[in-house]
């Protein structure tokens, strides 16, 4: 089934607002919104609540629009994977044309909010995120084993949107936030890809977890990128933006994640540890960024 094909409306379930909400991938969009907001708060500890609200709204609209367009582009592969076969487009609950229109309306609305209510640079980075995700990452998943590294570029833009909303002050911190998000995505998505490697294989996606059946390369890259994440996580202190209290907590969080990445290297524990590492990454990012913002508020005013 291609993005423009669908199950006949007469035989598909009736769409409700929940199905359209599902198209926006609320949990994944929330991650983009959270990192953008924390990027803004980290850049300017004394933030403006109104600007924060506009930033959240604009980023949320862009993230939801990108998610809907991504599902429109991947409805054929989603139908082949057990994890995604129940989504609104593969089941025919929502028609492809509706998803296409919804996605672009949300993206345009989000960019307009960022441009008019925040600033031009945040809108430009929002547009860069949309282009990188839809024009580069989504097609790359079908032909490249490097799709995770490619996709991480668009995934690392949201905190930069927040940094731009602060007036592009503290440029080193802005790029440091980009580095944290980029390196974090590697163990996060490599562990997820290993857990769902059969799904990706069924969809014909040459993910590293598919072309590396032993999982050795997947685990090795996860470990190496976790080490790099620890370095990126410690850099705010080394650059002079955070205190040594933040540094100590960042190291502890990094060691917690590194322990799981190390066990992921063990073939006997690989399946179990992949799930554990994935859940640890989910906890690691908000904890680290939350600590960074708190430190900037209370120790670096």
SULPEZI-V251141 format. One record per residue. N is the residue number from 1. RES is the residue in one letter. PHI is phi in radians with two decimals (none if undefined). NEAR is the number of other C-alpha atoms within 12 Angstrom. Layout:
{{N	RES	PHI	NEAR} {N	RES	PHI	NEAR}}
This chain:
{{1	X	none	22} {2	X	-1.49	20} {3	X	-1.00	28} {4	X	-1.75	24} {5	X	-1.76	22} {6	X	-2.77	27} {7	X	-1.26	25} {8	X	-0.90	18} {9	X	-0.90	17} {10	X	-1.13	13} {11	X	-1.82	13} {12	X	-1.72	17} {13	X	-1.08	20} {14	X	-1.34	19} {15	X	-1.31	24} {16	X	-2.15	13} {17	X	-1.09	13} {18	X	-1.13	16} {19	X	-1.20	27} {20	X	-1.21	32} {21	X	-1.11	25} {22	X	-1.08	28} {23	X	-1.07	44} {24	X	-1.50	36} {25	X	0.79	30} {26	X	-0.95	25} {27	X	-1.19	18} {28	X	-1.20	24} {29	X	-1.13	30} {30	X	-1.07	25} {31	X	-1.09	30} {32	X	-1.10	41} {33	X	-1.11	38} {34	X	-1.10	36} {35	X	-1.20	42} {36	X	-1.15	48} {37	X	-1.11	43} {38	X	-1.19	44} {39	X	-1.09	49} {40	X	-1.18	46} {41	X	-1.15	44} {42	X	-1.23	46} {43	X	-1.25	43} {44	X	-2.31	34} {45	X	-0.95	29} {46	X	-1.62	19} {47	X	-1.41	26} {48	X	-1.69	18} {49	X	-1.14	17} {50	X	-1.15	13} {51	X	-1.11	29} {52	X	-1.05	32} {53	X	-1.10	25} {54	X	-1.13	32} {55	X	-1.08	48} {56	X	-1.09	41} {57	X	-1.10	32} {58	X	-1.08	42} {59	X	-1.15	51} {60	X	-1.09	39} {61	X	-1.13	39} {62	X	-1.11	50} {63	X	-1.12	49} {64	X	-1.15	41} {65	X	-1.14	44} {66	X	-1.07	48} {67	X	-1.09	39} {68	X	-1.14	45} {69	X	-1.20	38} {70	X	-1.07	38} {71	X	-1.20	42} {72	X	-1.10	40} {73	X	-1.28	34} {74	X	-1.96	39} {75	X	-1.10	38} {76	X	-1.24	31} {77	X	-1.30	32} {78	X	-1.04	32} {79	X	-1.17	32} {80	X	-1.62	25} {81	X	-1.90	24} {82	X	-1.05	19} {83	X	-1.15	21} {84	X	-2.09	26} {85	X	-1.12	24} {86	X	-1.56	22} {87	X	-1.20	35} {88	X	-1.01	37} {89	X	-1.33	44} {90	X	-1.04	38} {91	X	-1.41	29} {92	X	1.44	34} {93	X	-1.13	31} {94	X	-2.00	41} {95	X	-1.37	35} {96	X	-0.95	35} {97	X	-1.05	22} {98	X	-1.15	27} {99	X	-1.13	40} {100	X	-1.09	31} {101	X	-1.14	21} {102	X	-1.02	32} {103	X	-1.06	34} {104	X	-1.25	29} {105	X	-1.07	22} {106	X	-1.14	32} {107	X	-1.08	37} {108	X	-1.12	27} {109	X	-1.11	29} {110	X	-1.12	37} {111	X	-1.12	39} {112	X	-1.13	27} {113	X	-1.10	31} {114	X	-1.10	37} {115	X	-1.21	28} {116	X	-1.42	20} {117	X	-1.83	25} {118	X	-1.97	35} {119	X	-2.94	27} {120	X	-1.16	22} {121	X	-1.17	25} {122	X	-1.13	42} {123	X	-1.17	37} {124	X	-1.09	29} {125	X	-1.19	35} {126	X	-1.11	49} {127	X	-1.12	35} {128	X	-1.07	27} {129	X	-1.10	37} {130	X	-1.08	40} {131	X	-1.12	27} {132	X	-1.10	26} {133	X	-1.27	36} {134	X	-1.51	34} {135	X	-1.60	21} {136	X	-2.05	26} {137	X	-1.17	30} {138	X	-1.04	32} {139	X	-1.14	25} {140	X	-1.10	24} {141	X	-1.10	32} {142	X	-1.54	26} {143	X	-2.37	20} {144	X	-2.19	23} {145	X	-1.29	28} {146	X	-1.68	29} {147	X	-1.09	30} {148	X	-1.13	40} {149	X	-1.13	32} {150	X	-1.20	29} {151	X	-1.17	32} {152	X	-1.13	32} {153	X	-1.11	33} {154	X	-1.16	36} {155	X	-1.23	44} {156	X	-1.63	40} {157	X	-1.30	43} {158	X	-0.88	50} {159	X	-1.13	46} {160	X	-1.21	51} {161	X	-1.10	51} {162	X	-1.12	51} {163	X	-1.06	43} {164	X	-1.14	40} {165	X	-1.10	47} {166	X	-1.47	36} {167	X	1.61	24} {168	X	1.05	26} {169	X	-1.34	22} {170	X	0.92	27} {171	X	-1.04	23} {172	X	-1.09	23} {173	X	-1.15	39} {174	X	-1.05	39} {175	X	-1.23	30} {176	X	-1.14	37} {177	X	-1.10	46} {178	X	-1.03	35} {179	X	-1.10	34} {180	X	-1.08	45} {181	X	-1.16	46} {182	X	-1.14	35} {183	X	-1.19	38} {184	X	-1.11	47} {185	X	-1.13	38} {186	X	-1.13	42} {187	X	-1.11	49} {188	X	-1.09	41} {189	X	-1.46	41} {190	X	-1.13	47} {191	X	-1.17	46} {192	X	-1.15	36} {193	X	-1.12	39} {194	X	-1.21	39} {195	X	-1.09	32} {196	X	-1.92	27} {197	X	-1.08	32} {198	X	-1.18	25} {199	X	-1.10	26} {200	X	-1.13	30} {201	X	-1.14	28} {202	X	-1.11	23} {203	X	-1.51	28} {204	X	1.32	24} {205	X	-1.61	33} {206	X	-1.41	27} {207	X	-1.09	38} {208	X	-1.01	38} {209	X	-1.19	38} {210	X	-1.53	31} {211	X	-1.47	24} {212	X	-2.08	22} {213	X	-1.07	21} {214	X	-1.31	21} {215	X	1.45	31} {216	X	-1.11	29} {217	X	-1.18	28} {218	X	-1.05	41} {219	X	-1.18	41} {220	X	-1.11	29} {221	X	-1.14	33} {222	X	-1.05	45} {223	X	-1.16	35} {224	X	-1.08	25} {225	X	-1.21	35} {226	X	-1.17	44} {227	X	-1.07	30} {228	X	-1.14	29} {229	X	-1.11	39} {230	X	-1.06	36} {231	X	-1.13	28} {232	X	-1.10	33} {233	X	-1.17	44} {234	X	-1.51	37} {235	X	-1.07	31} {236	X	-0.95	40} {237	X	-1.26	29} {238	X	-1.14	19} {239	X	-1.50	21} {240	X	1.60	20} {241	X	-1.65	36} {242	X	-2.35	33} {243	X	-1.47	27} {244	X	-1.30	23} {245	X	-1.12	22} {246	X	-1.04	33} {247	X	-0.97	28} {248	X	-1.08	24} {249	X	-1.14	27} {250	X	-1.09	36} {251	X	-1.14	28} {252	X	-1.07	20} {253	X	-1.08	32} {254	X	-1.13	37} {255	X	-1.16	26} {256	X	-1.05	24} {257	X	-1.28	39} {258	X	-1.13	36} {259	X	-1.04	23} {260	X	-1.18	34} {261	X	-1.10	42} {262	X	-1.16	31} {263	X	-1.18	27} {264	X	-1.09	38} {265	X	-1.21	29} {266	X	-1.39	23} {267	X	-0.99	20} {268	X	-1.22	14} {269	X	-1.97	20} {270	X	-1.07	33} {271	X	-1.12	31} {272	X	-1.16	22} {273	X	-1.26	32} {274	X	-1.07	39} {275	X	-1.17	27} {276	X	-1.10	29} {277	X	-1.10	42} {278	X	-1.03	35} {279	X	-1.21	23} {280	X	-1.16	31} {281	X	-1.10	37} {282	X	-1.11	26} {283	X	-1.42	21} {284	X	-1.05	34} {285	X	-1.10	36} {286	X	-1.11	29} {287	X	-1.14	25} {288	X	-1.14	39} {289	X	-1.19	41} {290	X	-1.11	25} {291	X	-1.14	33} {292	X	-1.09	43} {293	X	-1.14	35} {294	X	-1.07	28} {295	X	-1.13	31} {296	X	-1.13	32} {297	X	-1.26	23} {298	X	-1.72	18} {299	X	-2.06	20} {300	X	-2.24	23} {301	X	-1.15	18}}
